[in-house]
Amino acid sequence: MEEAAKAQIAFFVLDRPNPLNGDIVEGPMLDAEENFVVVLPVARTLWLTSASLPQFYNVENHINADLHVIR
């Protein structure tokens, strides 16, 4: 998504329902400095769907990607 924003290319995410109903948030916080697959500190089991996480990341890190969500 960061590279798409730099190249001014639209970024599409296919969303799906949250299989856990968004009710469960548990586990340790994953730290971006200690884990190469994490870009934001989030819980291991989180409430976000596959589209809401990139939307959150886009805003929190000021990426300003042309993000489109297909529900």
C-alpha positions, 0 to 999 in steps of 0.5 A: 500500500505504501508503494502504491501511494508513492506511485499514485496507483489505486490500492484495492482490498477485498473485505470479508466478514470477521469470523470472530464477530469482532467481539474478541481481542486477546493475546499480546501486543505485537511490536513492529520493532520486534516482528518483521510482519507487523507494521502497527502494534496490534493484538494477536487476535484483533477485531479488525477485518481484512479491509479495516486494518489497511484503512486504519494503517492508511490513516495512522501512518499518514500514507494517503493511499488511494484505498478502495474497499470491495465489500 
